[in-house]
């Protein structure tokens, strides 16, 4: 039955994005089905938003349909299968009129193609600064690793509970191996994805990054001291793979084709490997240590203020796409201490958003369509999926987006203050937030206190976000204009023009 439901969702989406011939690529992240389109003008946005399974739509470098965690991982394979089946069944007739022309007659296919290209170019122009594009590519390296981080993180938490309680001692070593195996080799996966993302041979990127975790590097001295296996971590792997891509591209340009298959891989691994061993590992190790030291110092000495700033600015960072720069930092902190102290603080932004949305619900009792949107989006919001509330409620209204940030700042300040007072904790994986973060929490003060502090931060975020929005989120004119629903039958429309990728959606 569940499979039928997922296939039905995929079948409902496919014609609304222009059919199989309009699809150039299909992928998914934690919450979104990401589709590459040939012609953006063929997409029926309002009809997509009206589908029961769709929480919202977002346009960035790909067209993104928000389905929520779990659902998206089940709908995507069904969507891919439907596209392949439709393409296989379509007659291969060059004389057949393209779907675009039939759907928009009397416009010609060339005119439609030009229209779609113009829309796509206009959208990309808003966000295609070199820095943001680079951050997006960095996110593309780490986002595929999130499911493994989550799974291993939860197993690590379960193992910690069993160890502390003294239960099932025969199982504890097995769980430790499951939880630690991926993290011990994460540099290899980062190197593989980096080379793939930046146009190199993925396996060569992984091979160079594997040098970092090889136990034999302990016999090598660099900068007057022996190296440690894993030194530099994901930052070293990222740098090593980027170097490997450049070396490989240089070789492809200058090495004769007859020798390419032998010379290019050899030189890529040799040159990149030597630079990694005698330079990058040490430098990346120092950078990683500095990141960990600074994060711990920041929260230990100025935790409340740091939490206030981080919690309050995270939603704007998401809007600007700058939150993607935090992904390698989170991963580095998890490598060093087993958890990232930053994620619970940043998760408070979602709590402020939930509180603000509830306040909007009560302040606009006669706006049926907006209240319907809030009711449908709140469950996902409590679980840390914020796009429907951001793009369907607070951002279009303006002031409630600011008051949501105030709620996030208050929750972040609470978490930061507790950290400053000695209750240091974090998340063993990146990705989830809200209530979904509870299974991933870990800290030095025991699970009971850790859970209580995080729950307290959520409560503060909810309450302050609600109060700030209820009392300061609307002008009198806004209440007059918005507290009505001229078309109660109209479907809720979580409108969104842009989203710079929460990953950590």
Secondary structure, DSSP 8 states (H G I E B T S, - for coil): -HHHHHHHHHHHHHHHTT-GGGEEEEEE-SSEEEEEES-GGG--HHHHHHSTT--EEEESSSEEEE--TTHHHHHHHHHHHHHHHHHHHS---TTS--HHHHHTTTS-HHHHHHHHHHHHHHHHHHH--HHHHHHHHHHHHHHTTHHHHHHHHHHHHHHHHHHHHT--HHHHHHHHHHHHHHHHTHHHHHHHHHHHHTTS-HHHHHHHHHHHH-GGGGG-EETTEE--TTTTHHHHHHHHHHHHHHHHHHHHHHS-HHHHHHHHHHHHHHHHHHHIIIIIHHHHHHHHHHHHHHHHHHHHHHHHHHHHHHHHHHHHHHHHTGGGGGHHHHHHHHHHHSSBHHHHHHTHHHHHHHHHHHHHHHH-TT-HHHHHHHHHHHHHHHTT--HHHIIIIIHHHSHHHHHHHHHHHHHHHHHHHHHHTT--EEESSSS--GGGGGGGEEESS-HHHHHHHHHHHHHHHHHHHHHHHHHHS--HHHHHHHS--TTTTS------S-----TT-
